[in-house]
Amino acid sequence: MEDPARDIYTVVYQLTATDSPDVQKAAVEKYMTPDVSFRHPLCEVKSSERSRDELLGIYVWYRVLSPKIDSQVDSVVYDKDKGLLYVEVVQWFKLVFLPVTPAPARLIIRLSLRQQDGLFYIAEQEDFYHTDDFTALLVPPIAPFVKSFLVGSTKASNFFARTANFFGYWRPTVAEAPTPSEAELYSKDD
C-alpha cells in the first residue's frame, strides 16, 4: 500500500467481498508479508515462512462458507508513528447452509504494518468482535438472545455490586464530586 489509510478500503473489499478468487489471492499476495500472522476469535495463524499461504486458506474458506459477503469500511485510524491501522468494518455474512437473512456484524481490525521499499504491507492482522456482533455474523437468529443475555449480565453485575457495597466491599466514599474545572481536568490555557 502506498497510502494505508486510503488504500485499506480497496484491500478490505478485495480480501472479503470480491466475486473473484483470483482477485482475493492476488490481494493476499500483494498486501501481506509472507510471514503475516492472524488472530481471530475462531482461528489463529502464527508468523512463519509460509503463514501467508495459511491465511489465504482461511480467506478462501470464509468465502466458501459465505459466497456472498458485503463489507463496508466505516472508519479508519492510522497511527503512522507506530505503523498501526485500525479499521472499523461492518460485514453482512451468511453461512451458505443457513436459510436466514444476513445480519450486520461490526468488527475492529488492527493491522500492524511493515514498510519495505516505500510500500506498506500487513504483517499482522487481529480481528475483534463484540459477542453479539460475532453471533450475528455466524447465526443471526440467536443474536437477540445473546443481546438479552448481555443486558441480563449487566443487571446482575449491578445487583451484585450494590450487594457488595452494602456489606462494605469496594464502596466508594460519599462525597460531593467536584466539577471538571474544580478537579483541574480542564485547563483554561488549553
C-alpha positions as CSV (number, residue, x, y, z in Angstrom):
1,M,0.0,0.0,0.0
2,E,1.3,3.4,-0.8
3,D,-1.2,5.3,1.5
4,P,-2.6,2.8,4.0
5,A,-5.4,5.0,5.3
6,R,-6.7,5.4,1.7
7,D,-5.8,2.0,0.2
8,I,-7.3,-0.1,3.0
9,Y,-10.8,0.4,1.6
10,T,-9.8,-1.5,-1.6
11,V,-7.8,-4.1,0.4
12,V,-10.8,-5.0,2.6
13,Y,-13.1,-5.3,-0.4
14,Q,-10.6,-7.5,-2.3
15,L,-10.0,-9.8,0.7
16,T,-13.6,-10.3,1.8
17,A,-16.2,-9.2,-0.8
18,T,-14.8,-9.7,-4.3
19,D,-16.5,-12.1,-6.6
20,S,-13.2,-13.4,-7.9
21,P,-11.0,-15.9,-6.1
22,D,-8.1,-14.7,-8.3
23,V,-8.6,-11.1,-7.0
24,Q,-8.7,-12.4,-3.4
25,K,-5.5,-14.4,-3.9
26,A,-3.7,-11.6,-5.6
27,A,-4.7,-9.2,-2.7
28,V,-3.3,-11.6,-0.1
29,E,0.0,-11.9,-2.0
30,K,0.2,-8.1,-2.8
31,Y,-0.7,-6.6,0.6
32,M,0.5,-9.1,3.1
33,T,4.0,-10.1,4.1
34,P,5.0,-13.8,3.5
35,D,5.3,-14.2,7.3
36,V,2.0,-12.5,8.2
37,S,0.2,-13.5,11.4
38,F,-3.5,-13.5,12.1
39,R,-5.7,-13.7,15.2
40,H,-9.5,-14.2,15.1
41,P,-12.0,-15.5,17.6
42,L,-12.1,-18.8,15.8
43,C,-8.6,-19.3,14.4
44,E,-5.0,-18.2,14.5
45,V,-2.1,-18.2,12.1
46,K,1.3,-17.9,13.7
47,S,4.0,-16.0,11.8
48,S,6.2,-18.3,9.8
49,E,7.9,-18.5,6.4
50,R,4.6,-19.7,4.7
51,S,2.0,-18.2,7.0
52,R,0.6,-16.1,4.2
53,D,-0.5,-19.3,2.4
54,E,-2.3,-20.4,5.6
55,L,-4.1,-17.1,5.8
56,L,-5.1,-17.3,2.2
57,G,-6.7,-20.7,3.1
58,I,-8.8,-19.0,5.8
59,Y,-9.9,-16.3,3.4
60,V,-10.9,-18.9,0.8
61,W,-12.8,-21.0,3.4
62,Y,-14.5,-17.8,4.5
63,R,-15.9,-17.3,1.0
64,V,-16.9,-20.9,0.6
65,L,-18.9,-20.6,3.9
66,S,-20.5,-17.4,2.6
67,P,-20.3,-17.0,-1.1
68,K,-21.9,-13.5,-1.0
69,I,-20.4,-11.1,1.5
70,D,-20.9,-7.4,1.8
71,S,-18.3,-5.3,3.6
72,Q,-18.4,-1.7,4.5
73,V,-15.5,0.2,5.9
74,D,-16.9,2.8,8.4
75,S,-13.8,4.2,9.9
76,V,-10.0,4.2,9.5
77,V,-7.4,5.4,12.1
78,Y,-3.8,5.3,11.0
79,D,-1.0,5.7,13.6
80,K,1.9,6.4,11.3
81,D,4.5,6.5,14.1
82,K,3.6,3.0,15.3
83,G,2.7,1.5,12.0
84,L,-0.8,0.6,13.1
85,L,-4.0,0.8,11.2
86,Y,-7.4,0.4,12.9
87,V,-10.3,-0.3,10.6
88,E,-14.0,-0.5,11.7
89,V,-15.9,-2.7,9.3
90,V,-19.5,-3.9,9.1
91,Q,-20.0,-7.2,7.3
92,W,-23.1,-9.0,6.1
93,F,-22.1,-12.7,6.2
94,K,-24.4,-15.6,5.9
95,L,-23.4,-19.3,6.2
96,V,-24.3,-20.9,3.0
97,F,-26.3,-23.7,4.7
98,L,-28.5,-21.4,6.9
99,P,-31.8,-20.2,5.4
100,V,-31.6,-16.8,7.1
101,T,-31.0,-13.2,6.0
102,P,-27.5,-11.9,6.8
103,A,-27.3,-9.6,9.7
104,P,-24.8,-6.7,10.0
105,A,-21.8,-7.6,12.2
106,R,-19.3,-4.9,13.3
107,L,-15.7,-5.7,13.9
108,I,-12.5,-3.7,14.5
109,I,-9.4,-4.9,12.6
110,R,-6.0,-4.0,14.0
111,L,-3.3,-4.2,11.3
112,S,0.4,-3.9,12.1
113,L,2.2,-2.6,9.0
114,R,5.8,-3.2,7.8
115,Q,7.4,-0.7,5.4
116,Q,9.6,-2.1,2.6
117,D,10.8,-0.3,-0.5
118,G,8.4,2.7,0.1
119,L,5.3,0.5,0.4
120,F,3.4,-0.8,3.5
121,Y,2.5,-4.4,3.9
122,I,0.2,-6.1,6.5
123,A,2.5,-8.0,8.9
124,E,-0.2,-8.8,11.5
125,Q,-4.0,-8.8,11.5
126,E,-6.2,-9.1,14.5
127,D,-10.0,-9.2,14.3
128,F,-12.1,-8.0,17.3
129,Y,-15.8,-8.6,17.6
130,H,-18.4,-7.9,20.3
131,T,-20.1,-11.1,21.4
132,D,-23.5,-10.1,19.9
133,D,-21.9,-9.0,16.6
134,F,-20.0,-12.2,16.3
135,T,-23.2,-14.2,16.9
136,A,-25.0,-12.1,14.3
137,L,-22.2,-13.0,11.9
138,L,-22.5,-16.7,12.4
139,V,-26.1,-17.4,13.4
140,P,-28.2,-14.2,13.1
141,P,-31.4,-15.7,14.6
142,I,-29.8,-16.2,18.1
143,A,-28.3,-12.7,18.2
144,P,-31.3,-11.3,20.1
145,F,-30.9,-13.9,22.8
146,V,-27.2,-13.1,23.2
147,K,-28.1,-9.4,23.5
148,S,-30.7,-10.3,26.1
149,F,-28.1,-12.3,28.0
150,L,-25.7,-9.3,27.9
151,V,-28.4,-7.0,29.3
152,G,-29.2,-9.6,32.0
153,S,-25.5,-9.8,32.9
154,T,-25.3,-6.1,33.3
155,K,-28.3,-6.1,35.6
156,A,-26.8,-9.0,37.6
157,S,-23.5,-7.2,37.9
158,N,-25.1,-4.1,39.2
159,F,-27.2,-6.0,41.7
160,F,-24.2,-7.9,43.0
161,A,-22.1,-4.7,43.1
162,R,-24.8,-3.0,45.2
163,T,-25.0,-6.0,47.5
164,A,-21.2,-6.0,47.9
165,N,-21.3,-2.2,48.6
166,F,-24.0,-2.8,51.3
167,F,-21.6,-5.2,53.1
168,G,-18.7,-2.7,52.8
169,Y,-16.8,-4.2,49.9
170,W,-15.3,-1.8,47.3
171,R,-17.6,1.0,48.4
172,P,-16.6,4.5,47.3
173,T,-16.8,7.2,49.9
174,V,-19.8,9.5,49.5
175,A,-18.5,13.0,48.8
176,E,-19.7,15.8,46.6
177,A,-18.0,15.4,43.3
178,P,-16.0,18.4,42.1
179,T,-16.9,19.9,38.7
180,P,-14.3,19.2,36.0
181,S,-12.9,22.7,36.3
182,E,-12.5,22.3,40.1
183,A,-10.8,19.0,39.6
184,E,-8.4,20.8,37.2
185,L,-9.3,18.4,34.4
186,Y,-9.6,21.3,32.0
187,S,-7.0,24.0,31.9
188,K,-8.1,27.5,30.9
189,D,-4.9,27.7,28.9
190,D,-5.9,24.9,26.5
